[in-house]
Amino acid sequence: MAPGKNITLKSSDGEEFAIEETVAMESQTIRHMIEDDCAESSIPVPNVTAKILSKVIEYCKKHVEFAATKPTDEELKSWDTEFIKVDLNTLYDLILAANYLNVKGLLDLTCETVANMIKGKNPEEIRKRFNIKNDFTPEEEADIRRENQWAFE
Amino acid sequence: MNYLPDGVVQQILSHMSSAKEIAVTSCVSQQWNQCVPYLPSLFFPRGAFDPHPRGERPHPGADVTIGRMIGNAVRLEQLVIYCPFSPSNLGTWLGCCEKSLRVLELRMDGICEKGDGGNRGTILDCVSVVQELETLKLWGVALMGPPNWGCLKKLRTLEIVGASFGDGALEKAIHACPNLVELALLGCDGVSSLKIELGNLVKCRLDFLGHGDSYLYLGSPKLEDLEIQGFGGIWIKPNHRLKRLCIAKTNGRVYNVDVGDNLPDLESLSLRGVQWCWSAISSILRLASEVKHLLMKIEFCGDFEALLPFPEVDLVNFFDSHPKLRKFEIHGAMFAALCQKNSLINVNPKFLIPNLEEVLVIVRSPLNAEQKLNTLESLVKHSPKLRRMVIRISQMKNTHDAADDFFEEICKFKCLNNGIVKIE
């Protein structure tokens, strides 16, 4: 693993991204592939489109930079907050990508953001916001509501 | 979101810990409901079961709900209960999560008041089943007898706030946690002397209300950060790594401080109290030669009941023996002790306070204004790196004759050194 070596990632829609190895290694998935010598010249990332992959790479690049410059907690938080200001669908796609590529910091950031959107809403509001189908039967729903009635008081 | 795999929904919901929020999410859909048992944290805040009757009696449904949610959890790692609950249920609840629980925080205000002396330890005995426990925080507990915790080998952090201890109960409780790294006992009483020996302890905060002559013996080779209040006699076994030391006593006297032969790593030292024996102050100041940040707020000296002023302190000597001092905070009586004519008469022109950057002086009395100002001027003159000097005037009686003169002098001083000196 020569320093400054470049790795190429290929998105599901065929676009290629050349990045430094240190940045690529922010993804535990890719790190294992490199360490196990399974990495060819270009690593396919089949589940992730170019749009999302470039966002993930932006995150990884910045956080590798942060490891060297050691910013204050505020600066870090401020950057992360700006970075994550995306629409809901992009947020989902980032969660899935961070999960597949195993980028812990990004996974925590995206999940925390969604969790914060859930807090304070009742079930109907949550379903509407996140486009979730209510798959309880009326009896099941009544049971569950009754059991958790205390939380609605 | 209905196309997100279960594992990811679980990841998202794991960032929630409030029991109410979790209860609401379980009503959203089948998938979400099925994720709830895998969530790692449950937090029941103080008012979780309001607006039903307030006070010490728990809400009738509270225990059932708490029990059900804990029982459903498959791998609960963190449990925090601030709302009132029936302690008799604690054993069952901890039994449900004994394999996975790592963090436990309980508010026990008034719960242990009832029962006779012999029974009071038993409520917390059930903590012994949680062998993986790493952090334990208890509020408002009464430990009249030693709890039967066996050996909580994995416990790293123990925090007890607002507790009453029976004889020997505290020492036995600490003895059950040999691997503690952080210990905090705040607002506690019932202890007249405390002996602690912990091989891994790095950070310790002790704040005890109480007896005039209580003493502390602390033996911890890895100790770096120690903050104590309420002890008159302090013995810290030598060969520690203290970087930060704060000793305070809000009533009564500090008569002895023994921290070994040197304090090579000490960067920050804070001494506070109503009355300290001069020998205790001088011995620790002598050892703290590497200190960068020093705070001294002690009102009186004296080895016995009588409250005495401080002996003179030679300013040049003082700063020569603490060459690394960067930040200096000194209050009232101790500042007066530094303001001595003699130490400033024949100051070697090469005298330097090389690293001093920030000074805070609190002045209560307008007496000896000239000497005080001389001292302040010397500080400014001999400190090339001084950026900020704040003079805080506190509780000065403006009916005192000297007060007007004092203010006039101080304002002149400020104007001459604008930019560095600030008056509050």
Contacts between the chains, C-beta under 8 A, distances in Angstrom:
chain1	res1	chain2	res2	distance
A	92	B	1	6.7
A	92	B	4	6.4
A	95	B	4	7.1
A	95	B	8	5.8
A	95	B	11	7.5
A	95	B	12	7.3
A	96	B	4	7.2
A	96	B	8	6.7
A	99	B	7	7.4
A	99	B	8	5.6
A	99	B	11	7.2
A	107	B	11	6.6
A	108	B	15	7.8
A	111	B	8	7.9
A	111	B	11	4.9
A	111	B	12	4.5
A	111	B	14	7.3
A	111	B	15	5.4
A	112	B	15	4.8
A	114	B	12	4.9
A	115	B	12	5.5
A	115	B	13	6.9
A	115	B	15	3.7
A	115	B	16	5.4
A	116	B	15	7.9
A	118	B	12	7.6
A	118	B	13	7.9
A	118	B	16	7.1
A	118	B	21	7.4
A	118	B	25	6.5
A	119	B	16	6.8
A	119	B	18	7.6
A	119	B	21	5.5
A	120	B	21	7.9
A	121	B	24	7.6
A	122	B	24	6.4
A	123	B	24	6.2
A	123	B	25	7.7
A	123	B	27	4.3
A	123	B	28	4.7
A	126	B	24	7.7
A	126	B	25	7.2
A	126	B	28	5.1
A	127	B	28	6.0
A	127	B	29	7.2
A	130	B	1	4.1
A	131	B	1	6.4
A	131	B	2	6.6
A	132	B	1	5.4
A	132	B	2	5.2
A	132	B	28	6.2
A	132	B	29	5.3
A	132	B	32	7.8
A	133	B	2	5.7
A	133	B	29	6.7
A	134	B	28	7.7
A	134	B	29	6.2
A	135	B	29	5.5
A	135	B	30	4.9
A	135	B	31	7.8
A	136	B	29	7.1
A	136	B	30	6.5
A	141	B	27	7.4
A	144	B	26	6.4
A	144	B	27	5.2
A	144	B	33	6.7
A	145	B	27	6.0
A	147	B	68	7.6
A	148	B	23	4.1
A	148	B	24	7.0
A	148	B	26	6.2
A	148	B	27	5.9
A	150	B	20	7.9
A	150	B	23	7.1
A	150	B	49	6.4
A	150	B	61	6.0
A	150	B	65	5.6
A	151	B	19	7.6
A	151	B	20	4.4
A	151	B	21	7.9
A	151	B	23	3.6
A	151	B	24	5.3
A	152	B	24	7.3
A	153	B	51	7.3
